[in-house]
Amino acid sequence: MAKKPILILQMQRMGDLVLSFPLMLWLARRHPGHPIFVAAEQIFYEPLMRLSPAATYFPWSGAAHLERHDYELVLNLSIQEKAAVLAGKVRAEAKLGPVQAGDGTRYVHGDWQLYRTSLVRNNLYNRFHWGELNGLDAVPFANIAATRFSLPRTLPGSNKVGLFLGASDAAKRPTAAFWAKLVDELHGRGLRSVLFGGPAEKALGAEVAGLAKGPALNLCGTLGLDEFGAVGQTLGLFITPDTGPMHLAAWTGLKCLNLSMGNVNPWETGPFGPGHYVLRADLPCAKGCWHCTQDSLLCHEPFKPARVAGLAKRLASGADGSRLARLELPGLTLFETGRSELGLYHLKRLDAAAPDAERLASRFWQAVFGGLFGLWEDRKAAEAWSALARHAPEEAERLLAHIPEMGRQFKHGLRSGAVLDRSFWADSPAMARPFTGFANMYLENQDYSRQAWAHVLTLLERLVGACG
């Protein structure tokens, strides 16, 4: 008898689809013999099928066919309503992610999928990558932590560097003038630039090629994604904003230098896998913004073409992190992607700067939620708290000062079904917001039931225990 398939709903953009590839591998190993179906946008999955793990892809027009199957598992990774509706219609042994019933009620199934929803405008301290959040509810953490991806290749003698010019938002990419100057700086260091972009970047590619004094091969709008994957095999380095092609390049083993600018969080969407590099402005507002609140894009200013070209020259020649740590990059921080001692995606800062309050607080909250959701014992949160309290006492005190108020509000909710003050959620200090943000989503997801309030109080008790 054929085994029931597993259905993944990934109706987001191309980068999100590529970040689902590790999940497909984990599920195939976890459920051998179960076919993997993926419902996605045809414009994205069709050119990626040759690079994808084994899966059967369906366009949205095939939703009626998908409804005929019984599934072992349905995992909805999409925020679109039509995906939640489909997840509600199909029959499955288990469902994860947003699921909408026939009466219009929607619930998010899975602690980690719910945690992801709590990050909307609240991701300053998040240290869980999207590629891992996709799988943490569905795959044993031991399997994820034990996964090892190959290092990206270094091509001795290659002098070709790819530049992907575009991004979904102009704030997330450099200007045409920057790219043109980078072409010239690379040329002065013996590196030849190849310009990449989709149809939307054709005009930008022409502008960059026209502004640059040195030669640049402009391939914007000329290659499909599968062709890009093939051409990428000839490059020594790929310089790119946070984009879907960046994730595709990383998946195919092309070494990436991610110019992380604008409202992106590289801890969530940086190049997945070890051996890639992320360059980010060293500014308080650049450590996890959801949208820019400044008068200008301050996070763009430290990015200078000469600095990026000097770094690119070293990366293309195979320099490792210890050599790169000695580089002078004023106003910028360079990270190398890898795995933490916890077995999760990690950005290793390559300078000698001591961990600041934001880094210590982020480690603490990662340890807290990993403990609350069963990845490890609560003692890891207690250890992270000790480091936070010792080296960033003001940040630790902000959380301690808010704990009594959280207890007061939650106890009132247990008695009445609502917090005392509706502004409590929005007014929580930033240091407490990872917990209050998740608690708010959890209560809403459980219809503010008495059991939900009791559970939130239990989670608070465990938080207090970690801070003891």
KEDOVEX-515455 format. One line per 8 residues: their letters; for each residue x, y, z of C-alpha. Coordinates in steps of 0.001 Angstrom, whole numbers. Each point is the difference from the previous one (the first is absolute). Layout:
<rs>
a	X:Y:Z  ...
</rs>
This chain:
<rs>
makkpili	0:0:0  1384:3406:-1003  1007:2262:2852  -1846:3257:511  1727:3064:-1481  1209:3028:1922  -1253:3368:-1244  1980:3239:340
lqmqrmgd	-1798:3242:-829  2557:2653:-945  -1800:2769:-1847  2603:2668:750  2834:1325:-2152  2888:-1880:-1565  2364:491:2944  -2532:-1508:2390
lvlsfplm	-339:-2994:-2297  3764:-572:-48  83:264:3804  -2530:-2861:5  2492:-2344:-1683  1666:-1072:3285  -3460:-794:1376  -671:-2289:-2967
lwlarrhp	3225:-1888:714  -801:-334:3711  -3542:-1221:-696  1202:-2533:-2577  2344:-1491:2598  -2579:189:2774  -2764:-1588:-2107  1677:-2377:-2485
ghpifvaa	-2268:-1121:-2797  -2521:2830:471  -218:2124:-3171  553:3723:549  -2442:2346:-1722  699:3730:-171  -2620:2592:-950  1788:3154:-1151
eqifyepl	-88:2776:-2553  795:-1521:-3397  2075:2988:-1062  2419:-784:2844  53:-3791:238  142:-863:-3703  3563:1220:-613  1141:-1384:3372
mrlspaat	-1191:-3580:-401  3361:-1272:-1223  1705:1479:3079  -2660:-1044:2504  12:-3070:2247  -2322:-2745:-1251  -3573:1321:92  -3106:229:-2167
yfpwsgaa	-993:3621:-599  -3535:1264:-541  -1162:3452:-1106  -2870:1676:1778  -2238:-1041:-2885  570:-3578:1174  -1562:588:3425  -3056:-2113:-869
hlerhdye	2268:-2958:-756  1796:441:3324  -3320:-168:1859  -552:-3586:-1187  2900:-1421:2037  335:-1071:3603  3261:1298:1469  2408:-1088:2674
lvlnlsiq	816:3645:713  -973:3408:-1339  2426:2837:724  -1172:3471:-1025  2912:2437:-228  -2011:2703:-1749  -1715:3086:1385  -2546:68:-2821
ekaavlag	-3628:-681:864  -467:-2429:-2896  2749:-2201:1425  -1653:-44:3430  -3340:-868:-1615  1559:-2899:-1912  1728:-1224:3159  -3412:-36:1658
kvraeakl	-1672:-1925:-2811  2410:-2874:-467  -10:-3116:2194  3208:-675:1915  1330:-1837:3032  1608:3257:1178  11:3635:-1064  2494:2777:761
gpvqagdg	-105:3707:-718  -3088:2140:-720  -3147:-2074:-555  -3381:1595:-791  -3242:-1847:670  -3121:231:-2122  -1550:2571:2355  2933:2357:-556
tryvhgdw	1761:-553:3331  3764:-325:-342  2483:-1574:2379  3744:-453:-183  1100:-3546:852  3463:-577:1456  1982:1926:2612  2675:1089:-2454
qlyrtslv	-2452:1047:-2693  -1794:2076:2623  3331:1416:1188  682:1075:-3578  -3278:1951:-120  974:1792:3225  3076:1454:-1731  -2017:2425:-2133
rnnlynrf	1403:3439:958  1597:-1783:2954  3132:-1726:-1286  2797:2050:1579  1236:-2899:2145  -945:-2909:-2241  2850:-2423:-718  -1877:-2804:-1788
hwgelngl	535:-163:-3761  -2984:-476:-2316  1599:-3124:-1444  -80:-1619:3443  -3319:1461:1137  -1549:-1763:-2998  875:-3355:1531  150:294:3785
davpfani	-3618:-1104:534  184:-2858:-2498  3489:-1449:372  1866:-1146:3148  2454:2691:1028  2771:-2591:201  -361:-552:-3759  239:3726:-723
aatrfslp	2944:529:2338  1880:-2954:-1533  -407:1263:-3576  3231:1085:-1648  55:1958:-3244  3101:185:-2173  2083:3150:-51  -410:2151:-3121
rtlpgsnk	2598:-563:-2665  3085:2113:-613  1096:101:-3651  3783:517:-141  879:2476:-2698  -3568:1173:-627  -183:3768:-390  -3758:198:-655
vglflgas	-2234:1509:2688  -3791:28:-335  -1968:3042:1113  -3738:-417:491  -1347:3512:-309  -3621:-155:1116  -2140:-660:3047  -3720:-55:762
daakrpta	321:3451:1595  2374:2750:-1118  996:546:3649  1497:-3514:13  2473:589:-2836  2802:2405:-915  -493:2757:-2557  1043:-186:-3641
afwaklvd	2856:2403:758  1279:-2329:2725  -92:-3037:-2276  1791:1870:-2794  2745:1163:2333  306:-3555:1367  468:-1297:-3558  2919:2409:-411
elhgrglr	1510:-812:3397  -172:-3711:-770  1549:568:-3421  2874:1859:1632  667:-3104:2091  24:-2338:-2971  -3593:-1222:380  -2588:2:-2787
svlfggpa	-3629:776:833  -3038:-1848:-1308  -3300:1825:578  -3032:-2115:860  -3673:835:400  -3426:-1027:-1147  -2220:1815:-2501  -697:2665:2647
ekalgaev	3730:831:111  548:473:-3752  -46:3785:231  2155:-41:3138  2526:-2279:-1696  230:2307:-2994  463:3008:2301  2768:-1686:1984
aglakgpa	1801:-1153:-3154  -270:3524:-1410  1343:1675:3144  2907:-2399:497  3288:972:-1613  1289:-3559:-12  -1476:-3047:-1783  -2997:-1837:1390
lnlcgtlg	-1924:-2823:-1632  -3667:945:362  -2242:-3085:189  -2970:1696:1660  -3273:-1349:-1351  1668:-2586:-2235  185:-3122:2189  -2561:-2268:1576
ldefgavg	594:-1217:3543  1260:-3370:-1184  2385:1716:-2415  1168:2292:2778  777:-3077:2097  2188:-1335:-2821  1828:3282:-686  595:377:3730
qtlglfit	2257:-3054:-89  2623:2113:-1798  102:2825:2569  2468:387:2819  -2367:2126:2109  -3565:1319:-51  -661:3448:1520  -3680:519:678
pdtgpmhl	-2631:1673:2147  -2409:-2231:1941  -1852:-1505:-2979  -1404:-3247:-1326  2970:-464:-2384  2306:292:3022  -1699:-3037:1544  187:-1865:-3306
aawtglkc	3694:844:-337  714:-1226:3535  -1960:-3210:-638  2064:-733:-3126  3323:487:1806  882:3482:-1256  1802:2033:2655  -2115:3027:935
lnlsmgnv	804:3408:1418  -3332:1359:1182  -184:3803:126  -2635:27:2728  -1712:3375:-57  -3486:1344:558  -2791:-1721:1914  1356:-3532:-10
npwetgpf	1328:-2137:2844  2911:-2216:-1120  -561:-2306:2978  -3346:-876:-1612  786:123:-3711  3774:63:-417  1719:-2518:-2322  -850:-3428:1423
gpghyvlr	2903:-2358:503  3579:560:1177  2767:2003:-1623  -1928:2988:-1327  476:3591:1139  -2352:2752:1090  947:3676:128  -2303:2178:2107
adlpcakg	88:3601:1260  1043:165:3644  -2876:2240:1079  -2640:-492:2717  -2788:435:-2560  1574:-2639:-2283  -203:-2852:2503  -3492:-1179:-818
cwhctqds	-2211:2723:-1450  -3379:-947:-1478  -282:3245:-1965  2190:3096:-120  -928:2773:2436  2934:2287:-861  -32:3068:-2236  2459:-1716:-2343
llchepfk	1424:-3480:-522  2816:305:2532  822:-3696:-352  1128:622:-3599  2597:2648:820  2854:-2202:1338  -50:-2148:-3144  2808:1375:-2157
parvagla	876:-1655:-3337  3730:-48:748  -550:-1796:3312  -2311:-2568:-1563  2409:-570:-2898  2930:-528:2353  -2006:-2548:1954  -1163:-1678:-3234
krlasgad	3592:-381:-1191  896:-1893:3172  -3120:-2164:-102  488:-939:-3638  3565:-1078:781  -1153:-2273:2827  854:2071:3093  -1427:-1499:3185
gsrlarle	-1670:1669:2965  3210:477:1996  1575:2027:-2822  -3195:1937:-670  -303:977:3671  2980:2321:-439  -1728:2112:-2660  -876:3609:754
lpgltlfe	-3688:511:-822  -1070:3232:1750  -3688:79:855  -520:-3578:-1182  -42:-3422:1624  1054:-3129:-1870  -1542:-3351:897  728:-3536:-1172
tgrselgl	-2876:-2472:-173  313:-3276:1844  -1486:-2117:2797  -197:916:3672  807:-2347:2876  -3767:-490:248  -71:-1442:-3515  -1796:2960:-1587
yhlkrlda	805:2532:-2706  2476:2528:1315  1625:3232:-1110  3505:166:1408  1157:3567:403  3554:182:-1344  1322:2953:1968  1190:-117:3583
aapdaerl	-2840:2081:1430  -1411:-1355:3257  -3678:-1056:-128  -2209:3040:534  -3404:141:1690  -1905:-838:-3197  2092:-3089:-694  -243:-1228:3596
asrfwqav	-3759:625:142  -471:-1829:-3314  1910:-3027:1259  -2131:9:3127  -3292:54:-1871  1164:-2694:-2398  843:-2181:2993  -3332:808:1679
fgglfglw	-2212:-971:-2925  2094:-3052:-781  -597:-1125:3574  -3705:861:30  -584:-2018:-3187  2097:-2992:987  3198:361:-2020  2186:-83:3111
edrkaaea	-135:303:3778  -883:3289:1714  3517:190:1434  1226:1409:-3325  -2261:3013:540  1355:355:3550  3566:-54:-1343  -851:2642:-2607
wsalarha	-1653:2091:2715  3157:-95:2117  2012:1426:-2904  -2637:2665:-657  -244:1054:3650  3788:126:331  854:1934:-3162  -3216:1946:-759
peeaerll	-1617:584:3425  -2193:2871:-1206  -1629:-2211:-2626  -513:-2782:2534  -1560:2455:2437  -2492:1191:-2608  -1360:-3530:-284  17:-621:3751
ahipemgr	-1862:3264:608  -2761:-1038:-2417  -558:-3526:1309  -2311:1076:2876  -2180:1898:-2472  -166:-3010:-2304  -1094:-2141:2944  -2653:2530:1015
qfkhglrs	-1432:243:-3515  -14:-3771:-586  -1606:-770:3354  -2732:2492:-793  -441:-1727:-3347  -350:-3363:1736  -2882:1437:2060  -1702:2154:-2616
gavldrsf	1207:-1089:-3432  1780:3269:-843  2985:2043:1122  -578:3008:2231  1311:2452:-2555  -420:-507:-3746  3174:2002:-624  2009:-2504:2066
wadspama	1154:-1912:-3068  1176:3051:-1933  1488:1709:3070  2188:-2899:1074  3692:970:-45  2036:-1339:-2913  1887:-2399:2273  -3272:-1673:1078
rpftgfan	-1744:109:-3354  1175:-3384:-1320  -1924:-1607:2874  -3029:2298:59  -229:-121:-3793  -131:-3786:-14  -2408:-60:2958  -2349:2352:-1835
mylenqdy	14:-2196:-3111  -427:-3175:2055  -3016:1370:1858  -1648:1210:-3205  682:-3376:-1615  -1680:-1760:2946  -3047:2320:54  1117:1430:3358
srqawahv	-1119:-3123:1778  648:-469:3715  2404:-2841:-845  1951:2360:-2255  384:2605:2741  1146:-2708:2399  2544:-1212:-2566  1378:3514:-502
ltllerlv	441:302:3774  1864:-3309:-26  2300:1300:-2727  579:3144:2063  944:-2119:3013  2601:-1778:-2127  1311:3339:-1201  308:1189:3595
gacg	1828:-3238:818  2552:724:-2725  561:3481:1420  453:-1237:3559
</rs>
